[in-house]
Amino acid sequence: MSQKRVTLRPGVRCRIHETRKHGINFDRYFIIYYRFQDKNFEEGLGWQSKGWTEKKAAGILSELQENQRRGEPPFSLREKREMEKQTRKAREEKEAEQERAALTFGELFKKHYLPHIKQNRRNNETHINEEILFRLWACPIIGKKPLAEIAPIHLEKIKNNMLKAGRAPRTARYALEMVRQVFNYALRNGHYSGVNPVSKVTLPKVDNRRMRFLTQEEAEALLTDLGKRSTETRDMAALSLYAGLRFGEITSLQWGDVDIERGILLLRDTKSGKTRAAFMNAEVKKIFNARTRGKPTEYVFKDLKHGGRIGKISHSFWRAVDELKLNEGIEDPRQKVVFHSLRHSFASWLVEAGADLYTVKELLGHADYSMAARYSHVGAETLRAAVNKLTKPQEAPKLIELKK
């Protein structure tokens, strides 16, 4: 579409749009033209409908000509726009740096970190626990402090306050790990550019390894009780007992990952960050054969209320544990039966049956031997029991000397 060109004054022209109007007249596009260093320049400014006028165009031209006369850039509209762009960028970077410097730990946690983990983490209990740790322990010490002002001494205070209040070293460690995660998030997303202060703090040493495992009789009693309360919970418990699955691996299992014919379960994006295979025994195959197969992307175990992924262990499990008195008289939390004890039982039974630690490591999906090594005591007990079965050898009968 051709547009009529009109010279408004020396150095200022416009193109008149043939159809689009601005007010009662057709819209106009303003252009300046000039000669500088033996070169002709023609540079567009913008439409009248966007705020440009003949007066503004003449003002830009006058500014550039004055710069040319004085020998001080910008000499062209292109240079002027580039310089304004750089100035604006520098101003925005300065404002962003000031905003980063003023961002407090509490603001980062509430406005950025917490919404992020709520959206991206599968386990709802995780962010609930982190909110509690932040509110009770981190916020009073570092909640109002800008990130750059938080030092190891503040984190030591959080740790000491928790220990003095009688909180377990494990809980204090969780609190500091939460702070570490928040700083790591800030580093990844440009909210902070320093060193993570948690890296300079000695974390409380804890041994929170759960050592309790069920006997075959206890496991059978638990599954029987669960079967009376909830078939769903019973099947989930059996998967952990007989295939070694974590609770999160069970709840994220989809029908497309279940191959009954080959006896394989595909566990995607597990805790170690890797995908691994779990193998079905006869008991596990019974579970899947008894269930109605859904679509490939449908969860095998679904939340009965909302139809989505299950978020936490059913109360049926805890009621069964209480009914069987599996935790009666036990004070050490590491010795209490929890859902994870079923996976621990799976590994312990493997070792009792003669499996080596490499096999246990691979079946559990551990990255190295450090986790699988905790089951070595089970193997040692099995060996000790075998040795104890040996009785003291009987003395050989004395030979009777025959008389000649």
C-alpha positions, 0 to 999 in steps of 0.5 A, a space after each residue: 500500500 503506497 503512502 503519501 509523503 509530505 515535507 512539513 519543514 526543512 528536515 522533517 517529513 511525514 508519510 500519510 496513512 491511506 486508510 487509518 485515521 487519527 482524530 479527523 485526519 489520517 495517521 501520519 508517520 514522522 521522519 527526520 532527514 539530514 546530512 552529516 559527514 558527507 552522508 545523507 541520513 533519513 530516520 523514522 520516528 513514529 506515528 502520530 497515533 503513538 504520540 509523535 508530533 511535528 514539533 517533537 520531530 523538529 526537536 529531535 532533529 535540532 538536538 542531533 544537529 546541535 550535537 553534531 556542531 559541538 562534536 558530542 554524541 549522539 550524532 544520529 537517531 540510531 546512536 541516540 536510541 542505542 545510548 538511551 537503551 544502554 542508559 535504561 539497561 544500566 538503570 534497570 540493573 542498578 534497580 535490580 541490584 538494589 532490589 536484590 540487596 534489600 530482599 529479606 530471607 522472609 520475603 524470598 521464602 514466602 513470595 518466591 521459594 514457597 510457591 515454587 516448591 508447592 508447585 514442583 514437589 510431589 510430597 505436600 508434607 515437605 513444604 508444610 514441614 518447611 513452613 513450620 521450621 521457617 515460622 518457628 525457628 528461622 524467621 525470628 532470627 533471619 526473617 527480616 534480614 537481607 540475604 547478604 547480611 545473613 552470616 554463619 553466626 545467625 545460623 549457629 543461633 538457629 541451631 543452638 536455639 533449637 537444641 536448647 529447646 530440646 529439639 532433636 539434632 535431626 530436626 535442627 539439621 532439617 531447619 538448616 537444610 531448609 535454609 540451604 535450599 532457600 539460598 540455593 534457590 536464590 542463587 539459581 534464580 538471580 536473587 542472590 550472588 554470594 556464598 551460601 552461608 550454610 556451607 560454613 556451618 557445622 550441621 548437627 550429626 545425627 544417626 536417623 537410620 531406621 533399623 527396625 524390620 519386621 519378622 515374616 510373622 509380623 508382616 503377615 499379621 500386618 497385611 492381614 489386619 490392613 486387608 480388613 481395613 483397606 485393600 488399597 493400603 494393604 496392596 501398597 504395604 505389600 508392594 513395599 514389603 515384597 518389591 522394596 518400593 518407597 511410598 512415593 514410588 508406589 503413589 507415582 506408579 502409573 499403569 504404563 509402568 506395570 508389565 505383569 507378563 514380564 514381572 517388571 515395574 518401571 520406577 521413574 525419577 526416583 529419589 536418587 534422580 534415576 529411573 530403575 526397574 523393580 521386580 515382581 514376585 508371585 505376591 506382587 503379581 497377584 496384586 496387579 492381576 486383581 486390580 482393574 487396569 487403567 489408562 497408561 498415564 493413570 495412577 495405579 493407586 489413586 486418591 479416592 476423593 480427588 482421583 489424583 496422586 495420593 499425598 500421604 499414608 492412610 490412617 488405616 496403616 497407623 491403626 493397624 500398627 497400633 492394633 498389633 502393638 508393633 510400637 508398644 514400649 519402644 521409645 527410640 524413633 528409629 526402632 518404631 514401625 513406620 511405612 518405610 520399615 516395610 522397605 527396610 524389611 524387604 532389604 533385611 529379608 534379602 540379606 537373610 536369604 543370602 543376597 549380597 550387598 550389591 544386589 540389595 543396593 541395586 534392588 533398592 536403587 541406592 546410589 552407593 553402598 553407604 545406604 545398603 551397608 546398614 543391612 550388613 548387620 543382618 547378614 552378620 546375625 545370620 552368620 552368627 546364628 549359623 555358627 551357634 548351631 554348631 555344638 561341641 564335638 563329642 569325644 571320639 570313643 576310645 578304642 578297646 585294646 583287644 587282648 592277644 
